[in-house]
Amino acid sequence: MGETVGADDQGRVVIPYEIREKHGDRYRVVERRDRVELIPLNDDPIEGLRDAVGDAFDDTSIEEIKRESRETAQEDALDELSGNR
């Protein structure tokens, strides 16, 4: 489906009903060198992650995924603060 939409005076763009029905109401706006993309976001980010990676986390609980994510984010932040990146 292709449709042309424009931004209003405040920069808002209306996403057509059919697209919102199919993909939802939340999108990540990604700026590329030559275009802007809207990436649909799942209401449940963990479920979205599961959708994106298939069965890679089938045996992992949501609590474990969250714990590992927090630990990795903390390690990355500490590395960045210490200049290891």
Secondary structure, 3 states (H helix, E strand, C coil): CCCCCCECCCCCECCCHHHHHHHCCCEEEEECCCCEEEEECCCCHHHHHHHHHHHHHCCCCHHHHHHHHHHHHHHHHHHHHCCCC
